[in-house]
Amino acid sequence: SPMAVIPDRRAIYDFDWQGVKPPGKHLKDLVIYETHVRGMTRNPDSKLDDWDQTAGTFLGFIQKIPHLLEMGINAVELLPVYEFDETACPRRNPENGEQLCHFWGYSTVNFFVPMQRFSSRDRIGA
């Protein structure tokens, strides 16, 4: 997808960052970790503080940053974080017949709308 292409570095230098300074890492020095917010934090073995409230959320992911830094990671690419229909999955669990969840979110209908379920708050606007 064009959104995943690393742009010409001149475009990065010419972009108006409005006072935000770049992290100062050269592209060749990046150690990029690609992950999914829910996938990294939803399982109890993620050992999050207050797991019931932060599992599968951006707040839970923030708690994992020290772990990533310990591994030498200095850049993160989050798999789809935009709103998508999790029920849009025709597959069923072969063991119990329950409908499976559309986990990854590769659906560009709401590309610039953050996934509400990844919020640690239980309602919009909270």
ZASE-24295 format. One record per residue (C-alpha): residue number from 0; residue in three letters; x, y, z. Coordinates in nm, 2 decimals. Example, Ala and Ser with C-alpha at 12.3 -4.5 7.8 and 13.67 -1.06 7.14 Angstrom:
<atoms>
<atom pos="0" code="ala" east="1.23" north="-0.45" up="0.78"/>
<atom pos="1" code="ser" east="1.37" north="-0.11" up="0.71"/>
</atoms>
This chain:
<atoms>
<atom pos="0" code="ser" east="0.00" north="0.00" up="0.00"/>
<atom pos="1" code="pro" east="0.13" north="0.35" up="-0.07"/>
<atom pos="2" code="met" east="0.08" north="0.45" up="0.29"/>
<atom pos="3" code="ala" east="0.34" north="0.19" up="0.40"/>
<atom pos="4" code="val" east="0.61" north="0.32" up="0.16"/>
<atom pos="5" code="ile" east="0.90" north="0.50" up="0.33"/>
<atom pos="6" code="pro" east="0.90" north="0.84" up="0.16"/>
<atom pos="7" code="asp" east="1.19" north="1.01" up="0.00"/>
<atom pos="8" code="arg" east="1.39" north="1.16" up="0.29"/>
<atom pos="9" code="arg" east="1.38" north="1.50" up="0.12"/>
<atom pos="10" code="ala" east="1.00" north="1.50" up="0.18"/>
<atom pos="11" code="ile" east="1.06" north="1.44" up="0.55"/>
<atom pos="12" code="tyr" east="1.31" north="1.73" up="0.58"/>
<atom pos="13" code="asp" east="1.08" north="1.96" up="0.38"/>
<atom pos="14" code="phe" east="0.77" north="1.88" up="0.58"/>
<atom pos="15" code="asp" east="0.65" north="2.15" up="0.83"/>
<atom pos="16" code="trp" east="0.69" north="1.97" up="1.16"/>
<atom pos="17" code="gln" east="0.56" north="2.28" up="1.35"/>
<atom pos="18" code="gly" east="0.83" north="2.28" up="1.61"/>
<atom pos="19" code="val" east="0.83" north="1.90" up="1.67"/>
<atom pos="20" code="lys" east="1.18" north="1.77" up="1.64"/>
<atom pos="21" code="pro" east="1.25" north="1.44" up="1.46"/>
<atom pos="22" code="pro" east="1.38" north="1.16" up="1.68"/>
<atom pos="23" code="gly" east="1.73" north="1.19" up="1.53"/>
<atom pos="24" code="lys" east="1.76" north="0.83" up="1.41"/>
<atom pos="25" code="his" east="1.89" north="0.76" up="1.06"/>
<atom pos="26" code="leu" east="1.68" north="0.52" up="0.86"/>
<atom pos="27" code="lys" east="1.96" north="0.27" up="0.85"/>
<atom pos="28" code="asp" east="1.98" north="0.26" up="1.23"/>
<atom pos="29" code="leu" east="1.61" north="0.19" up="1.29"/>
<atom pos="30" code="val" east="1.51" north="-0.13" up="1.46"/>
<atom pos="31" code="ile" east="1.14" north="-0.15" up="1.37"/>
<atom pos="32" code="tyr" east="0.90" north="-0.37" up="1.56"/>
<atom pos="33" code="glu" east="0.57" north="-0.43" up="1.39"/>
<atom pos="34" code="thr" east="0.29" north="-0.51" up="1.63"/>
<atom pos="35" code="his" east="-0.09" north="-0.50" up="1.69"/>
<atom pos="36" code="val" east="-0.22" north="-0.31" up="1.99"/>
<atom pos="37" code="arg" east="-0.47" north="-0.58" up="2.09"/>
<atom pos="38" code="gly" east="-0.24" north="-0.87" up="2.00"/>
<atom pos="39" code="met" east="0.05" north="-0.74" up="2.21"/>
<atom pos="40" code="thr" east="-0.16" north="-0.66" up="2.52"/>
<atom pos="41" code="arg" east="-0.48" north="-0.87" up="2.53"/>
<atom pos="42" code="asn" east="-0.34" north="-1.19" up="2.67"/>
<atom pos="43" code="pro" east="-0.29" north="-1.21" up="3.05"/>
<atom pos="44" code="asp" east="0.08" north="-1.31" up="3.00"/>
<atom pos="45" code="ser" east="0.14" north="-0.95" up="2.89"/>
<atom pos="46" code="lys" east="0.16" north="-0.87" up="3.26"/>
<atom pos="47" code="leu" east="0.00" north="-0.53" up="3.24"/>
<atom pos="48" code="asp" east="-0.09" north="-0.33" up="3.55"/>
<atom pos="49" code="asp" east="-0.47" north="-0.32" up="3.59"/>
<atom pos="50" code="trp" east="-0.51" north="-0.58" up="3.32"/>
<atom pos="51" code="asp" east="-0.89" north="-0.57" up="3.32"/>
<atom pos="52" code="gln" east="-0.88" north="-0.20" up="3.23"/>
<atom pos="53" code="thr" east="-0.58" north="-0.18" up="3.00"/>
<atom pos="54" code="ala" east="-0.56" north="-0.51" up="2.81"/>
<atom pos="55" code="gly" east="-0.60" north="-0.46" up="2.43"/>
<atom pos="56" code="thr" east="-0.57" north="-0.08" up="2.46"/>
<atom pos="57" code="phe" east="-0.33" north="0.20" up="2.37"/>
<atom pos="58" code="leu" east="-0.28" north="0.25" up="2.74"/>
<atom pos="59" code="gly" east="-0.18" north="-0.11" up="2.78"/>
<atom pos="60" code="phe" east="0.06" north="-0.08" up="2.48"/>
<atom pos="61" code="ile" east="0.23" north="0.22" up="2.65"/>
<atom pos="62" code="gln" east="0.31" north="0.00" up="2.94"/>
<atom pos="63" code="lys" east="0.50" north="-0.23" up="2.71"/>
<atom pos="64" code="ile" east="0.74" north="0.04" up="2.58"/>
<atom pos="65" code="pro" east="1.01" north="-0.03" up="2.84"/>
<atom pos="66" code="his" east="1.01" north="-0.40" up="2.72"/>
<atom pos="67" code="leu" east="1.05" north="-0.29" up="2.36"/>
<atom pos="68" code="leu" east="1.34" north="-0.06" up="2.46"/>
<atom pos="69" code="glu" east="1.51" north="-0.34" up="2.65"/>
<atom pos="70" code="met" east="1.50" north="-0.54" up="2.33"/>
<atom pos="71" code="gly" east="1.67" north="-0.26" up="2.14"/>
<atom pos="72" code="ile" east="1.36" north="-0.15" up="1.95"/>
<atom pos="73" code="asn" east="1.37" north="0.22" up="1.85"/>
<atom pos="74" code="ala" east="1.07" north="0.24" up="1.62"/>
<atom pos="75" code="val" east="0.72" north="0.09" up="1.62"/>
<atom pos="76" code="glu" east="0.49" north="0.03" up="1.33"/>
<atom pos="77" code="leu" east="0.14" north="-0.03" up="1.46"/>
<atom pos="78" code="leu" east="-0.08" north="-0.26" up="1.25"/>
<atom pos="79" code="pro" east="-0.42" north="-0.11" up="1.17"/>
<atom pos="80" code="val" east="-0.54" north="0.11" up="1.45"/>
<atom pos="81" code="tyr" east="-0.84" north="0.26" up="1.27"/>
<atom pos="82" code="glu" east="-1.20" north="0.18" up="1.32"/>
<atom pos="83" code="phe" east="-1.33" north="-0.14" up="1.14"/>
<atom pos="84" code="asp" east="-1.61" north="-0.39" up="1.17"/>
<atom pos="85" code="glu" east="-1.48" north="-0.67" up="1.39"/>
<atom pos="86" code="thr" east="-1.79" north="-0.88" up="1.30"/>
<atom pos="87" code="ala" east="-1.71" north="-0.88" up="0.93"/>
<atom pos="88" code="cys" east="-1.57" north="-1.23" up="0.94"/>
<atom pos="89" code="pro" east="-1.75" north="-1.52" up="0.78"/>
<atom pos="90" code="arg" east="-1.54" north="-1.79" up="0.95"/>
<atom pos="91" code="arg" east="-1.64" north="-1.99" up="1.26"/>
<atom pos="92" code="asn" east="-1.45" north="-2.16" up="1.53"/>
<atom pos="93" code="pro" east="-1.42" north="-2.53" up="1.41"/>
<atom pos="94" code="glu" east="-1.45" north="-2.66" up="1.77"/>
<atom pos="95" code="asn" east="-1.75" north="-2.47" up="1.90"/>
<atom pos="96" code="gly" east="-1.91" north="-2.30" up="1.59"/>
<atom pos="97" code="glu" east="-1.88" north="-1.95" up="1.73"/>
<atom pos="98" code="gln" east="-1.83" north="-1.67" up="1.48"/>
<atom pos="99" code="leu" east="-1.46" north="-1.55" up="1.48"/>
<atom pos="100" code="cys" east="-1.36" north="-1.19" up="1.52"/>
<atom pos="101" code="his" east="-1.20" north="-0.99" up="1.24"/>
<atom pos="102" code="phe" east="-0.89" north="-0.93" up="1.44"/>
<atom pos="103" code="trp" east="-0.64" north="-0.74" up="1.21"/>
<atom pos="104" code="gly" east="-0.85" north="-0.46" up="1.07"/>
<atom pos="105" code="tyr" east="-0.74" north="-0.44" up="0.72"/>
<atom pos="106" code="ser" east="-1.04" north="-0.24" up="0.59"/>
<atom pos="107" code="thr" east="-0.97" north="0.11" up="0.48"/>
<atom pos="108" code="val" east="-1.33" north="0.24" up="0.51"/>
<atom pos="109" code="asn" east="-1.24" north="0.45" up="0.82"/>
<atom pos="110" code="phe" east="-0.87" north="0.49" up="0.76"/>
<atom pos="111" code="phe" east="-0.83" north="0.80" up="0.97"/>
<atom pos="112" code="val" east="-1.06" north="0.71" up="1.26"/>
<atom pos="113" code="pro" east="-0.89" north="0.56" up="1.56"/>
<atom pos="114" code="met" east="-1.03" north="0.23" up="1.68"/>
<atom pos="115" code="gln" east="-1.27" north="0.30" up="1.97"/>
<atom pos="116" code="arg" east="-1.21" north="-0.04" up="2.13"/>
<atom pos="117" code="phe" east="-0.83" north="0.04" up="2.17"/>
<atom pos="118" code="ser" east="-0.92" north="0.33" up="2.40"/>
<atom pos="119" code="ser" east="-0.89" north="0.26" up="2.77"/>
<atom pos="120" code="arg" east="-1.20" north="0.46" up="2.84"/>
<atom pos="121" code="asp" east="-1.54" north="0.30" up="2.82"/>
<atom pos="122" code="arg" east="-1.73" north="0.57" up="2.63"/>
<atom pos="123" code="ile" east="-1.67" north="0.83" up="2.35"/>
<atom pos="124" code="gly" east="-1.56" north="1.17" up="2.48"/>
<atom pos="125" code="ala" east="-1.47" north="1.05" up="2.83"/>
</atoms>
